[in-house]
């Protein structure tokens, strides 16, 4: 599921560059970025509702409905010609379908794993990284020969096969409890200082996290990297996230998921600045790979601390609230970056914005750990 749907989302940079130079070239970079940012945001916005539906025992209904919505969106995108059409199909409809698929599929891991939960999260989220490698390569190979409409139809059939497979094999392990809080009741989580601090930290991270990925190809072209290499950079970055996800997933059992999330966030600050400032082609590719490794570690683990902050029967609600809050960051982050960037060929300012925001995220993660364990530098969590 993550390979099909999640990989498609994180391959947005490929569409950003293609739309800027082709179908939507009359629109600003910031306006086009809104398509991707709304799509990112809607992947998380329904998290609270989707998580509660999981807790209430409606997983399969939610799973099937979301797969149907995603499939319809996939077959509508090839018919789009104008900006508002892409906004409705690729951004809103696909995003909503993703939102009701992603959170339950992530939260259900807690039904099946306990001590090995970080490793399980790493394996599941690695699917999106693999998809993020495949989609840019497929697009680059297919679009010049098949054209945009049929390339998107190939993507649609490709995803449909995975959706059918997922519907057949994914199921919850635990029965819903006899008594559940009201559907959108968040009182049990918003009273925890550790939870609030950590969720706000993730919100800040998602304000900045996708800035380099959104403009990866755009900047590569501006500093003179060939089009062939530039359009593969998204695939290269997503491939680099795979070792980051697995390495951090295996290390988390010993050193703690939150501890490793903090480390990867701190490292990303330097790599984001390096990505923004460098004009050297070789250094740019190196910074992109390093950014991919640290981002992979972050994406593979950021949901684990929330799952560990309470009973498994309530994992859907805790995960859902987190996803809904971070969706705001995913929504406004890329357009803010696009507005800061404007028509400038210098990415320094947008890089500083993203790096400072990630630094703020690190501070609130440390604060969350202090609330939960009573210490910033001690304890495995």
C-alpha positions as CSV (number, residue, x, y, z in Angstrom):
1,X,0.0,0.0,0.0
2,X,2.8,2.4,1.0
3,X,4.7,1.6,-2.2
4,X,1.7,2.4,-4.4
5,X,0.2,5.4,-2.6
6,X,3.0,6.8,-0.4
7,X,5.6,6.5,-3.1
8,X,3.4,8.5,-5.5
9,X,3.1,11.3,-3.0
10,X,6.8,11.7,-2.3
11,X,7.5,11.7,-6.0
12,X,5.7,15.0,-6.3
13,X,8.9,16.9,-7.2
14,X,8.8,15.1,-10.5
15,X,5.3,16.5,-11.2
16,X,6.3,19.9,-9.9
17,X,9.1,20.2,-12.5
18,X,7.0,18.7,-15.3
19,X,4.0,21.0,-14.7
20,X,6.2,24.1,-14.5
21,X,7.7,23.3,-17.9
22,X,4.7,21.9,-19.6
23,X,1.0,21.6,-18.8
24,X,0.9,24.4,-16.2
25,X,3.7,26.6,-17.3
26,X,1.5,29.7,-17.1
27,X,1.2,29.3,-13.4
28,X,3.7,30.3,-10.7
29,X,5.9,27.9,-8.9
30,X,4.1,28.6,-5.7
31,X,0.6,28.0,-7.2
32,X,1.7,24.6,-8.6
33,X,3.3,23.7,-5.3
34,X,-0.2,24.1,-3.7
35,X,-1.3,21.0,-5.7
36,X,1.4,18.9,-4.0
37,X,1.1,20.5,-0.6
38,X,-2.7,20.0,-0.4
39,X,-2.1,16.4,-1.5
40,X,0.5,16.0,1.3
41,X,-1.8,17.6,3.8
42,X,-4.8,15.5,3.0
43,X,-2.7,12.4,3.4
44,X,-2.7,13.3,7.1
45,X,-5.7,15.6,7.7
46,X,-8.4,12.8,8.1
47,X,-6.0,11.1,10.5
48,X,-8.2,11.6,13.6
49,X,-11.4,10.3,12.0
50,X,-9.6,7.5,10.1
51,X,-7.8,6.4,13.3
52,X,-11.1,6.3,15.3
53,X,-12.7,4.2,12.6
54,X,-9.9,1.7,13.0
55,X,-10.4,1.7,16.8
56,X,-14.1,1.2,16.3
57,X,-13.6,-1.8,14.1
58,X,-14.4,-0.3,10.6
59,X,-10.9,-0.9,9.1
60,X,-12.0,-2.9,6.1
61,X,-14.7,-0.5,5.1
62,X,-12.3,2.4,5.3
63,X,-9.7,0.5,3.4
64,X,-11.9,-0.4,0.5
65,X,-13.5,3.1,0.3
66,X,-10.1,4.8,0.2
67,X,-8.8,2.5,-2.5
68,X,-11.9,3.2,-4.6
69,X,-11.4,7.0,-4.2
70,X,-7.7,6.7,-5.2
71,X,-8.5,4.6,-8.3
72,X,-11.1,7.1,-9.5
73,X,-8.6,10.0,-9.0
74,X,-5.9,8.1,-10.9
75,X,-8.1,7.8,-13.9
76,X,-9.3,11.4,-13.8
77,X,-5.8,12.9,-13.7
78,X,-5.0,11.9,-17.4
79,X,-8.1,13.9,-18.5
80,X,-7.0,17.1,-16.7
81,X,-5.9,20.1,-18.8
82,X,-6.4,23.1,-16.5
83,X,-5.1,24.1,-13.1
84,X,-8.4,23.7,-11.2
85,X,-8.8,20.2,-12.7
86,X,-5.5,19.0,-11.3
87,X,-6.3,20.7,-8.0
88,X,-9.6,18.7,-7.7
89,X,-8.4,15.3,-8.9
90,X,-4.7,15.0,-8.1
91,X,-4.7,17.2,-5.0
92,X,-8.1,16.9,-3.3
93,X,-9.6,13.6,-4.3
94,X,-6.3,11.7,-4.3
95,X,-5.3,13.4,-1.1
96,X,-8.5,12.4,0.8
97,X,-8.3,8.8,-0.4
98,X,-4.7,8.7,0.8
99,X,-5.6,10.2,4.2
100,X,-8.2,7.4,4.9
101,X,-5.7,4.8,3.8
102,X,-2.4,5.9,5.4
103,X,-3.3,6.4,9.1
104,X,-5.2,3.1,9.6
105,X,-2.5,1.1,7.8
106,X,0.2,2.8,9.9
107,X,-1.7,2.5,13.2
108,X,-2.6,-1.2,12.6
109,X,1.1,-2.1,13.0
110,X,0.6,-1.6,16.8
111,X,-2.0,-4.5,16.7
112,X,0.7,-6.9,15.5
113,X,4.0,-5.7,16.9
114,X,5.2,-4.5,20.3
115,X,8.9,-5.0,21.1
116,X,9.8,-5.0,17.4
117,X,7.5,-2.1,16.5
118,X,10.2,0.3,15.2
119,X,11.5,-2.3,12.8
120,X,8.0,-3.0,11.6
121,X,7.4,0.7,11.0
122,X,10.7,0.9,9.1
123,X,9.7,-2.0,6.8
124,X,6.2,-0.5,6.2
125,X,7.4,3.0,5.5
126,X,10.2,1.7,3.3
127,X,7.4,0.9,0.8
128,X,6.9,4.6,0.1
129,X,10.6,5.1,-0.4
130,X,10.7,2.3,-3.0
131,X,7.6,3.8,-4.7
132,X,9.4,7.1,-4.6
133,X,12.2,5.6,-6.6
134,X,10.0,3.8,-9.1
135,X,7.6,6.6,-10.0
136,X,10.1,9.2,-11.2
137,X,12.0,6.6,-13.2
138,X,8.7,5.3,-14.7
139,X,7.6,8.8,-15.5
140,X,10.9,9.8,-17.1
141,X,10.8,6.6,-19.3
142,X,7.2,6.5,-20.2
143,X,6.1,10.2,-20.7
144,X,8.3,10.9,-23.7
145,X,6.9,7.9,-25.6
146,X,3.4,7.4,-24.3
147,X,2.6,11.0,-23.4
148,X,1.3,12.3,-20.1
149,X,-2.3,10.8,-20.2
150,X,-1.2,7.2,-20.8
151,X,1.7,7.4,-18.4
152,X,-0.8,8.3,-15.7
153,X,-3.1,5.5,-16.7
154,X,-0.1,3.1,-16.3
155,X,0.3,4.5,-12.8
156,X,-3.4,3.9,-12.2
157,X,-3.3,0.2,-13.1
158,X,0.0,-0.2,-11.3
159,X,-1.5,1.1,-8.0
160,X,-4.8,-0.8,-8.5
161,X,-2.9,-4.1,-8.4
162,X,-1.4,-3.2,-5.1
163,X,-4.7,-2.0,-3.7
164,X,-6.4,-5.3,-4.5
165,X,-3.5,-7.2,-2.9
166,X,-3.7,-5.0,0.2
167,X,-7.4,-5.4,0.6
168,X,-7.0,-9.2,0.5
169,X,-4.3,-9.5,3.2
170,X,-4.4,-6.6,5.6
171,X,-6.7,-7.0,8.6
172,X,-6.8,-5.8,12.3
173,X,-5.7,-8.2,15.0
174,X,-7.6,-6.8,17.9
175,X,-11.4,-6.5,18.4
176,X,-12.7,-3.0,19.2
177,X,-13.1,-2.3,22.9
178,X,-16.7,-2.3,24.3
179,X,-16.5,1.3,25.2
180,X,-14.8,3.9,23.0
181,X,-14.5,7.7,23.5
182,X,-16.6,9.7,21.2
183,X,-15.5,9.7,17.6
184,X,-13.6,13.0,17.6
185,X,-12.9,13.1,21.4
186,X,-9.2,14.3,21.9
187,X,-9.4,15.0,25.6
188,X,-7.3,12.0,26.5
189,X,-4.3,13.1,24.5
190,X,-4.3,16.9,24.7
191,X,-3.8,16.8,28.5
192,X,-0.3,15.1,28.1
193,X,2.5,17.7,27.9
194,X,4.9,15.1,26.4
195,X,2.4,14.3,23.7
196,X,1.6,18.0,22.9
197,X,5.3,18.9,22.7
198,X,6.1,16.0,20.4
199,X,3.2,16.5,18.1
200,X,4.0,20.2,17.8
201,X,7.6,19.3,17.0
202,X,6.4,17.0,14.2
203,X,4.1,19.8,12.9
204,X,7.2,22.1,12.7
205,X,9.2,19.4,10.9
206,X,6.5,18.9,8.3
207,X,6.6,22.7,7.6
208,X,10.1,22.2,6.3
209,X,10.7,18.6,5.6
210,X,9.5,18.5,1.9
211,X,11.0,21.8,0.9
212,X,14.2,20.3,-0.6
213,X,12.2,17.4,-2.2
214,X,9.7,19.8,-3.8
215,X,12.4,21.9,-5.4
216,X,15.1,19.3,-5.9
217,X,14.7,19.0,-9.6
218,X,14.0,22.7,-10.1
219,X,17.3,23.8,-8.5
220,X,19.3,21.0,-10.2
221,X,18.2,22.4,-13.6
222,X,19.1,25.9,-12.5
223,X,22.6,25.1,-11.5
224,X,23.3,23.3,-14.7
225,X,22.8,19.6,-13.9
226,X,21.6,17.9,-17.1
227,X,17.9,17.2,-17.5
228,X,18.5,13.4,-17.5
229,X,20.2,13.5,-14.1
230,X,17.9,16.2,-12.7
231,X,14.7,14.3,-13.2
232,X,16.3,11.2,-11.6
233,X,17.3,13.1,-8.4
234,X,13.9,12.5,-6.8
235,X,14.4,8.8,-7.3
236,X,18.0,9.0,-6.0
237,X,16.8,10.9,-2.9
238,X,14.0,8.4,-2.2
239,X,16.4,5.5,-2.7
240,X,18.7,7.1,-0.1
241,X,15.8,7.1,2.4
242,X,15.7,3.3,2.4
243,X,19.0,2.6,4.3
244,X,18.0,5.5,6.7
245,X,14.7,3.9,7.5
246,X,16.1,0.4,8.0
247,X,19.2,1.5,10.0
248,X,17.2,3.7,12.3
249,X,14.4,1.0,12.6
250,X,16.9,-1.6,13.8
251,X,18.8,0.8,16.1
252,X,15.6,2.1,17.7
253,X,15.1,-1.0,19.8
254,X,18.4,-0.3,21.5
255,X,18.7,3.5,21.5
256,X,15.0,4.6,21.4
257,X,12.8,5.8,18.5
258,X,12.5,9.3,19.9
259,X,16.3,9.6,20.5
260,X,17.0,8.6,16.9
261,X,14.3,10.9,15.5
262,X,16.0,13.8,17.3
263,X,19.4,12.9,15.9
264,X,18.1,12.6,12.3
265,X,16.3,15.9,12.6
266,X,19.4,17.7,13.9
267,X,21.5,16.2,11.0
268,X,18.8,17.3,8.4
269,X,19.4,20.9,9.4
270,X,23.0,20.9,8.1
271,X,22.1,18.9,4.9
272,X,19.2,21.2,4.1
273,X,21.5,24.2,4.4
274,X,24.1,22.4,2.2
275,X,21.4,21.6,-0.4
276,X,20.3,25.3,-0.5
277,X,23.7,27.0,-0.6
278,X,25.9,24.8,-2.8
279,X,26.3,25.6,-6.5
280,X,28.6,22.6,-7.2
281,X,26.9,19.8,-9.1
282,X,28.7,17.0,-7.3
283,X,28.2,18.6,-3.9
284,X,24.6,19.2,-4.6
285,X,24.0,15.5,-5.4
286,X,26.0,14.5,-2.3
287,X,23.8,16.8,-0.1
288,X,20.7,15.4,-1.7
289,X,21.7,11.8,-0.8
290,X,22.6,12.8,2.8
291,X,19.3,14.6,3.1
292,X,17.5,11.5,1.8
293,X,19.2,9.2,4.4
294,X,18.3,11.5,7.3
295,X,14.8,12.1,6.0
296,X,14.4,8.3,5.7
297,X,15.3,7.8,9.4
298,X,12.8,10.5,10.4
299,X,9.9,9.2,8.3
300,X,10.5,5.7,9.4
301,X,10.3,6.6,13.1
302,X,8.3,9.8,13.7
303,X,5.0,7.8,14.4
304,X,6.6,5.4,16.8
305,X,6.9,7.6,19.9
306,X,3.2,8.4,19.7
307,X,2.3,4.7,19.6
308,X,4.4,4.2,22.7
309,X,2.7,6.9,24.7
310,X,-0.3,4.9,25.7
311,X,-2.3,1.7,25.3
312,X,-2.5,-0.1,22.0
313,X,-6.4,0.1,22.0
314,X,-6.1,3.9,21.7
315,X,-3.3,3.9,19.1
316,X,-5.6,5.0,16.3
317,X,-6.7,8.1,18.2
318,X,-3.2,9.2,19.2
319,X,-1.8,8.5,15.7
320,X,-4.8,10.2,14.1
321,X,-4.5,13.4,16.2
322,X,-0.8,13.6,15.3
323,X,-1.5,13.1,11.6
324,X,-4.3,15.7,11.6
325,X,-2.0,18.3,13.2
326,X,1.0,17.7,11.1
327,X,-1.2,17.9,8.0
328,X,-1.3,21.7,8.5
329,X,2.4,21.8,8.3
330,X,2.4,19.6,5.2
331,X,-0.2,21.9,3.6
332,X,1.4,25.3,4.2
333,X,5.1,24.3,4.1
334,X,5.8,24.0,0.3
335,X,3.7,27.1,-0.6
336,X,5.6,29.1,2.0
337,X,8.8,27.9,0.5
338,X,7.6,28.7,-3.0
339,X,6.6,32.2,-1.9
340,X,10.0,32.7,-0.3
341,X,11.7,31.4,-3.4
342,X,9.6,33.3,-6.0
343,X,11.4,33.7,-9.3
344,X,14.9,33.8,-7.7
345,X,17.6,31.5,-8.8
346,X,19.1,31.6,-5.3
347,X,17.8,29.0,-2.9
348,X,19.7,30.3,0.2
349,X,16.8,32.1,1.9
350,X,14.4,29.1,1.5
351,X,17.0,26.8,2.8
352,X,17.5,29.0,5.9
353,X,13.8,29.0,6.5
354,X,13.6,25.2,6.3
355,X,16.7,24.6,8.4
356,X,15.6,27.0,11.2
357,X,12.1,25.4,11.3
358,X,13.7,21.9,11.6
359,X,15.9,23.2,14.4
360,X,12.8,24.4,16.2
361,X,11.3,21.0,15.8
362,X,14.3,19.5,17.5
363,X,13.9,21.7,20.5
364,X,10.3,20.7,21.0
365,X,11.2,17.0,20.6
366,X,13.7,17.4,23.4
367,X,11.1,19.1,25.5
368,X,8.7,16.2,24.9
369,X,11.3,13.8,26.1
370,X,11.9,15.9,29.2
371,X,8.2,15.8,30.0
372,X,7.9,12.0,29.4
373,X,11.1,10.8,31.1
374,X,12.1,13.7,33.3
375,X,15.5,14.0,31.5
376,X,16.7,15.2,28.1
377,X,19.9,13.3,27.9
378,X,19.1,10.1,29.7
379,X,16.7,7.2,29.0
380,X,15.8,5.1,26.0
381,X,12.6,6.4,24.4
